Amino acid sequence: MEIIQIVGFGLIATILILILKEQKPIFAFMLATITGLMIFLFLIGKIAEVISLLERLATEGGINLIYLKTILKIIGIAYIAEFGAQITRDAGQGAIASKIELAGKILIMVMAIPIITVIIETVMNFIPT
């Protein structure tokens, strides 16, 4: 029941943040950031398990690991960009948060080019000339 621990930790941090926000807003922001990082660190083990399982399935299925690793990098970019944007938005910097999200989207597009190329080449091989 790890979700209960995570939610409990989040609720306690939220209450502390609400108390601190009126007296020391910078400490409230720091506590929110640290809470987010701790929840992420708590989940690292689960993320590693999922990645290991996906790599095993890809190997058994004869899928080139380069494609799997690219997809995992894309997912990582999306999560990191979202996390950074949320922290920035919490600090009241919506414009910077939007730029972080834009950067994440562009990096995802760049990372996806090899996969898109393979898909297009595969489709083109099916089309008679």
TORBASE-456418 format. One line per 10 residues: for each residue x, y, z of C-alpha. Coordinates in steps of 0.02 Angstrom, whole numbers, plus 50000, padded with zeros to 5 digits. Example, Ala and Ser with C-alpha at 12.3 -4.5 7.8 and 13.67 -1.06 7.14 Angstrom:
50615,49775,50390  50684,49947,50357
end
This chain:
50000,50000,50000  50134,50122,49948  50006,50243,49881  49940,50270,50057  50116,50316,50114  50140,50434,49968  49970,50518,49991  49998,50531,50179  50169,50608,50153  50095,50728,50025
49952,50779,50139  50068,50811,50287  50183,50914,50176  50033,51010,50108  49974,51055,50283  50150,51112,50331  50163,51212,50170  49998,51300,50204  50057,51346,50378  50228,51405,50317
50161,51498,50165  50095,51644,50267  50252,51666,50373  50395,51608,50262  50342,51584,50080  50518,51536,50024  50523,51393,50149  50351,51337,50091  50413,51331,49912  50570,51236,49963
50466,51111,50061  50353,51084,49911  50503,51056,49798  50587,50937,49920  50423,50842,49943  50408,50818,49756  50587,50758,49744  50564,50636,49888  50409,50562,49809  50505,50544,49645
50651,50461,49735  50529,50344,49822  50468,50289,49650  50639,50264,49569  50641,50080,49617  50472,50051,49536  50529,50142,49379  50684,50032,49372  50576,49876,49386  50466,49932,49242
50616,49973,49132  50694,49804,49170  50534,49714,49126  50514,49811,48963  50695,49773,48914  50668,49588,48949  50508,49585,48847  50591,49678,48703  50737,49557,48703  50621,49406,48705
50516,49484,48567  50666,49518,48456  50639,49706,48461  50793,49814,48437  50837,49888,48606  50884,50054,48525  50699,50087,48492  50649,50040,48669  50784,50149,48744  50730,50294,48634
50550,50274,48691  50604,50266,48873  50708,50424,48849  50557,50510,48774  50451,50459,48923  50587,50520,49040  50595,50689,48952  50406,50705,48968  50407,50667,49155  50556,50778,49194
50485,50923,49093  50317,50905,49179  50398,50897,49350  50504,51051,49315  50357,51147,49245  50250,51106,49398  50386,51165,49518  50409,51324,49417  50222,51353,49412  50214,51327,49601
50342,51467,49616  50224,51580,49518  50324,51578,49358  50196,51517,49232  50289,51590,49083  50448,51494,49124  50345,51337,49155  50272,51353,48981  50447,51369,48908  50502,51211,49000
50354,51119,48928  50394,51184,48753  50575,51129,48771  50517,50956,48826  50403,50942,48675  50540,50994,48555  50664,50872,48632  50534,50733,48620  50508,50774,48436  50696,50768,48404
50713,50602,48497  50566,50529,48399  50643,50561,48227  50731,50391,48213  50571,50298,48259  50466,50402,48139  50595,50370,48002  50584,50182,48027  50394,50187,48024  50393,50288,47862
50521,50173,47782  50419,50020,47833  50260,50093,47760  50351,50141,47601  50413,49961,47581  50232,49900,47583  50179,50019,47445  50208,49945,47273  50310,50052,47154
end
